[in-house]
Amino acid sequence: MSRINIIGAGLAGCEAAWNAASAGIEVTLIEMKPVKRSPAHTSDDFAELVCSNSLKASRIETSAGLLKEEMRRLGSLTVACAEKTAVDAGGALAVDRKKFSALVTQKIKENPLITVEHREVTEISPKEDEIWIVATGPLTSEPFAEYLKERLGGGLSFFDAAAPIVEAASIDMEKVFFAARYGRGGDDYLNCPMNKEQYEEFWNELVHAERAELEAFDKESFRVYEGCMPVEVMASRGIDTLRFGPLKPKGLTDPRTGHRPWANLQLRREDADATMFNLVGFQTNLKFGEQKRVFGMIPGLENAEFVRYGVMHRNTFIKSPELLDADFSLRTDKRIYFAGQMTGVEGYMESAASGIIAGINAARAVKGLEPMKLPPETMTGALSAYISSADTKDFQPMGAAMGLLPELGSRIRDKKARYAAYSERALQAMEETLAQYR
């Protein structure tokens, strides 16, 4: 085998291409944009962040922070680009999404071992000297998704939603305040505090607001994913649900009252110059006019100008535990690998991490080497184990979580200390594993 073909230049595809090329293997990266794009994509750049610009927590004592540190040690392209295009976000790593995607695109196109082709792939027939990595993501084109369903014996789908973005200049700064929850980081978020009356009026309008109509096909398979639920669906579960979710006021004090708000919406910088902010946790499928009307009831957003309204789109993933090994290769054809959210990992960095593993192992296969196996004590190894061995009865996407890791040898009651111990063990296991394969 002499060449690796990768379909899809999202986070996973770019990581797969970068890591395979880093191993000295020639790669063809096939991306259907700008020839064709999904309804959710707006940019021609690679690694486009559709839903949010946050890559979650940075501290290694968190599951998200641990995953990113493991990715750094594995040679991640996206983590390096994210750190160079970061915007202030308290304890999280958030990026200027345009600069981030542009930098990833630049790095990929400058790599002499990576050839980029712009075309749609509708099926694959691997030759004996080829390896293919399918990294088409949750927004796989319908023809290719149908091909995969036929080849793999069916598929699953759920719905994902993106949050709105507003112009900073249109926010009423007299009604909002800068602060990070619990004082972590600087004054990285804009906070829109609500009293009880304001919140209940907003909640009532939200649950009765008109939602966008789904296509007939989408209606038949409609299934909301819990990890990225539209705010109106969450609100319909009870009047206080949002106050324990995206509108939780914990860790914040309104400087005008000296008290904690009844409910609070946080806005996060969308770009480095802070000219745009996204509504954190406000993924939605409301009609655009309803978004402007209902979200305009939130203090500070009465006259907000929307740069982008929230949208909802169908995501597709395969029954990976029945189909894939932990190296992300197809059990029935070792010339084919999968990477990204299509495998059942959930989240930007989780998708990118799967691309790293697929790229590394595809390159090892080209060289006739055994696949690299990461231990389950690492977050990356735990996610690899999940997609290849989870219960298939009700297989659901999974993001990085400390609960995926094997229990510690001793019981540590303090949560912070326990998570620190998990992280220390994981990074030690990662270093020991990498030493074996160097």
BAVO-140877 format. One line per 8 residues: number of its first residue (from 1); their letters; for each residue y, x, z negated of C-alpha. Coordinates in steps of 0.02 Angstrom, whole numbers, always signed. Layout:
N
NUM> a> Y/X/Z  ...
//
This chain:
438
1> msriniig> +0/+0/+0  +167/+74/+50  +305/-56/+36  +364/-193/-82  +446/-352/-17  +547/-453/-142  +604/-631/-110  +764/-678/-201
9> aglagcea> +911/-572/-257  +943/-656/-423  +931/-565/-589  +741/-547/-579  +737/-496/-397  +873/-366/-418  +786/-292/-570  +620/-288/-478
17> awnaasag> +699/-201/-329  +794/-77/-437  +645/-27/-543  +525/-14/-396  +652/+95/-304  +677/+198/-462  +491/+238/-450  +518/+304/-275
25> ievtliem> +450/+154/-178  +536/+81/-25  +589/-99/-53  +645/-242/+59  +748/-369/-39  +758/-536/+52  +898/-656/+3  +931/-822/+91
33> kpvkrspa> +1118/-823/+50  +1233/-837/+146  +1118/-906/+281  +1069/-1044/+160  +1114/-1080/-20  +1066/-1207/-153  +1193/-1339/-211  +1220/-1240/-373
41> htsddfae> +1266/-1074/-291  +1444/-1033/-240  +1447/-844/-215  +1365/-732/-85  +1341/-595/-214  +1174/-556/-296  +1128/-597/-477  +1243/-749/-478
49> lvcsnslk> +1260/-828/-651  +1255/-1015/-620  +1257/-1097/-791  +1348/-985/-915  +1424/-812/-924  +1344/-774/-1093  +1192/-660/-1106  +1174/-708/-1290
57> asrietsa> +1178/-601/-1448  +1199/-413/-1445  +1135/-363/-1618  +959/-292/-1608  +914/-389/-1764  +916/-545/-1654  +786/-591/-1525  +912/-586/-1383
65> gllkeemr> +985/-420/-1439  +813/-344/-1461  +763/-397/-1285  +917/-316/-1210  +886/-154/-1305  +707/-149/-1241  +774/-179/-1065  +894/-33/-1082
73> rlgsltva> +748/+80/-1125  +650/+15/-977  +792/+59/-857  +879/-109/-836  +1011/-126/-700  +1080/-292/-761  +1108/-238/-941  +1205/-85/-882
81> caektavd> +1310/-191/-764  +1339/-322/-900  +1405/-193/-1021  +1527/-129/-889  +1594/-304/-851  +1590/-376/-1027  +1721/-496/-1096  +1756/-528/-1279
89> aggalavd> +1628/-648/-1354  +1608/-606/-1538  +1430/-550/-1571  +1370/-600/-1398  +1367/-506/-1234  +1464/-611/-1108  +1526/-553/-939  +1657/-583/-807
97> rkkfsalv> +1530/-665/-694  +1614/-620/-529  +1633/-437/-576  +1456/-433/-645  +1377/-502/-486  +1487/-392/-376  +1433/-236/-472  +1248/-280/-464
105> tqkikenp> +1267/-312/-277  +1355/-146/-251  +1220/-49/-346  +1080/-132/-247  +1161/-105/-78  +1201/+77/-117  +1021/+117/-162  +945/+212/-14
113> litvehre> +769/+147/-48  +821/-37/-44  +843/-129/+121  +927/-300/+109  +884/-441/+230  +973/-609/+233  +852/-746/+285  +751/-888/+213
121> vteispke> +566/-861/+178  +458/-1016/+191  +286/-936/+168  +205/-767/+141  +50/-684/+214  +34/-512/+134  -37/-372/+240  -157/-248/+164
129> deiwivat> -19/-117/+143  +110/-237/+67  +153/-307/-102  +263/-460/-122  +364/-512/-273  +419/-694/-278  +583/-703/-375  +660/-856/-294
137> gpltsepf> +711/-928/-461  +722/-1105/-525  +822/-1156/-370  +688/-1109/-244  +718/-1188/-73  +616/-1345/-44  +511/-1277/+101  +457/-1125/+1
145> aeylkerl> +430/-1228/-157  +317/-1345/-61  +221/-1197/+11  +197/-1125/-164  +140/-1291/-235  +10/-1306/-98  -48/-1127/-118  -49/-1127/-308
153> ggglsffd> -115/-1302/-335  +38/-1392/-400  +197/-1353/-496  +311/-1416/-632  +495/-1456/-631  +634/-1495/-753  +821/-1519/-742  +953/-1393/-789
161> aaapivea> +1139/-1421/-811  +1294/-1311/-806  +1449/-1324/-915  +1627/-1353/-849  +1759/-1216/-836  +1945/-1248/-867  +2104/-1150/-830  +2173/-1062/-985
169> asidmekv> +2352/-1105/-937  +2311/-1291/-945  +2249/-1287/-1126  +2370/-1349/-1259  +2377/-1195/-1371  +2468/-1292/-1507  +2307/-1389/-1543  +2178/-1249/-1535
177> ffaarygr> +2151/-1084/-1623  +2065/-918/-1590  +1920/-872/-1704  +1739/-816/-1701  +1613/-910/-1806  +1594/-832/-1980  +1723/-702/-1928  +1597/-605/-1823
185> ggddylnc> +1685/-504/-1689  +1869/-530/-1656  +1960/-689/-1613  +1846/-710/-1464  +1833/-900/-1447  +1959/-1038/-1427  +1918/-1179/-1547  +1959/-1361/-1521
193> pmnkeqye> +1948/-1444/-1694  +1919/-1631/-1714  +1939/-1741/-1865  +1815/-1881/-1901  +1912/-2015/-1807  +1939/-1906/-1653  +1758/-1856/-1649  +1689/-2032/-1664
201> efwnelvh> +1804/-2096/-1525  +1750/-1951/-1414  +1565/-1980/-1454  +1577/-2164/-1412  +1656/-2131/-1242  +1534/-1991/-1205  +1375/-2091/-1232  +1443/-2234/-1125
209> aeraelea> +1515/-2125/-986  +1451/-2144/-808  +1327/-2012/-753  +1307/-1940/-578  +1171/-2020/-473  +1015/-1916/-444  +928/-1906/-276  +777/-2021/-257
217> fdkesfrv> +655/-1875/-263  +737/-1805/-418  +729/-1973/-507  +541/-1976/-488  +519/-1808/-574  +668/-1816/-694  +630/-1717/-850  +766/-1637/-955
225> yegcmpve> +730/-1464/-1025  +770/-1457/-1212  +848/-1283/-1202  +987/-1334/-1082  +1011/-1519/-1117  +1160/-1615/-1047  +1283/-1650/-1187  +1281/-1837/-1152
233> vmasrgid> +1092/-1842/-1172  +1104/-1747/-1335  +1242/-1863/-1398  +1135/-2017/-1362  +1011/-1959/-1494  +1133/-2000/-1634  +1315/-1994/-1684  +1296/-1833/-1784
241> tlrfgplk> +1181/-1739/-1664  +1324/-1644/-1581  +1394/-1593/-1751  +1233/-1497/-1781  +1233/-1429/-1603  +1373/-1375/-1485  +1508/-1456/-1595  +1452/-1384/-1760
249> pkgltdpr> +1602/-1335/-1868  +1507/-1215/-1983  +1587/-1045/-2008  +1759/-1102/-1950  +1922/-1147/-2037  +2064/-1237/-1949  +2219/-1132/-1994  +2329/-1287/-1986
257> tghrpwan> +2232/-1381/-2120  +2145/-1241/-2214  +1983/-1340/-2203  +1829/-1344/-2095  +1847/-1466/-1949  +1737/-1621/-1941  +1678/-1560/-1770  +1730/-1413/-1662
265> lqlrreda> +1712/-1367/-1480  +1715/-1182/-1437  +1783/-1115/-1273  +1723/-944/-1213  +1815/-825/-1096  +1749/-840/-920  +1836/-684/-851  +1904/-521/-918
273> datmfnlv> +2085/-577/-900  +2051/-738/-998  +2123/-849/-862  +1973/-967/-873  +1866/-1034/-1016  +1700/-1125/-1014  +1653/-1265/-1133  +1513/-1188/-1235
281> gfqtnlkf> +1357/-1297/-1242  +1435/-1434/-1134  +1310/-1438/-992  +1330/-1608/-913  +1282/-1728/-775  +1432/-1844/-794  +1529/-1892/-639  +1676/-1775/-611
289> geqkrvfg> +1806/-1908/-650  +1716/-1951/-811  +1712/-1768/-862  +1900/-1756/-845  +1926/-1920/-939  +1802/-1896/-1082  +1822/-1709/-1109  +2010/-1737/-1101
297> mipglena> +1993/-1830/-1267  +1955/-1664/-1353  +2110/-1593/-1438  +2189/-1460/-1328  +2103/-1519/-1168  +2208/-1674/-1136  +2284/-1598/-979  +2150/-1470/-940
305> efvrygvm> +2130/-1419/-758  +1947/-1398/-712  +1905/-1245/-610  +1725/-1306/-601  +1649/-1469/-660  +1479/-1473/-741  +1332/-1500/-623  +1147/-1538/-640
313> hrntfiks> +1007/-1470/-532  +819/-1468/-527  +726/-1311/-584  +550/-1269/-534  +420/-1162/-622  +235/-1132/-599  +88/-1151/-719  +92/-965/-754
321> pelldadf> -43/-960/-890  -167/-1024/-762  -105/-911/-623  -29/-748/-685  -85/-595/-782  +30/-511/-907  +89/-388/-773  +157/-542/-679
329> slrtdkri> +30/-524/-537  -63/-671/-463  -242/-672/-526  -312/-729/-359  -213/-604/-253  -155/-441/-333  -37/-411/-187  +76/-550/-250
337> yfagqmtg> +185/-545/-407  +304/-673/-479  +462/-642/-580  +605/-740/-656  +621/-917/-720  +490/-977/-599  +362/-894/-714  +415/-996/-866
345> vegymesa> +530/-872/-953  +694/-956/-998  +862/-871/-995  +959/-742/-894  +896/-587/-983  +719/-653/-1000  +716/-677/-812  +786/-504/-783
353> asgiiagi> +659/-428/-903  +516/-509/-807  +588/-432/-648  +585/-261/-729  +400/-278/-774  +354/-349/-604  +448/-209/-515  +373/-72/-622
361> naaravkg> +196/-138/-602  +213/-172/-416  +268/+9/-395  +121/+68/-499  +4/-35/-389  +75/+50/-233  +35/+218/-314  -140/+162/-361
369> lepmklpp> -102/+164/-548  -153/+42/-683  -18/-84/-735  +96/-45/-881  +47/-152/-1030  +180/-182/-1161  +115/-224/-1335  +147/-398/-1407
377> etmtgals> +251/-319/-1545  +388/-295/-1415  +491/-444/-1360  +459/-404/-1177  +273/-389/-1211  +273/-552/-1309  +355/-645/-1164  +230/-568/-1043
385> ayissadt> +89/-628/-1155  +165/-802/-1167  +175/-832/-979  -2/-770/-954  -94/-848/-1101  +4/-996/-1173  -75/-1168/-1191  -66/-1247/-1019
393> kdfqpmga> -78/-1427/-1081  +111/-1442/-1097  +175/-1274/-1038  +363/-1261/-1063  +490/-1122/-1025  +513/-1000/-1168  +656/-884/-1210  +657/-732/-1324
401> amgllpel> +616/-783/-1503  +559/-688/-1656  +424/-819/-1678  +336/-749/-1524  +304/-583/-1612  +149/-549/-1720  +180/-567/-1905  +231/-415/-2006
409> gsrirdkk> +105/-332/-2119  +206/-378/-2274  +306/-533/-2317  +496/-510/-2314  +588/-660/-2384  +763/-612/-2328  +782/-671/-2148  +903/-534/-2097
417> aryaayse> +792/-398/-2168  +637/-478/-2091  +715/-484/-1917  +774/-304/-1937  +594/-255/-1976  +531/-348/-1822  +658/-255/-1715  +619/-85/-1789
425> ralqamee> +433/-111/-1759  +464/-173/-1581  +571/-26/-1530  +448/+98/-1604  +307/+14/-1507  +413/+18/-1349  +445/+205/-1365  +261/+241/-1398
433> tlaqyr> +213/+139/-1245  +340/+220/-1130  +281/+392/-1186  +107/+347/-1124  +168/+304/-949  +296/+442/-922
//
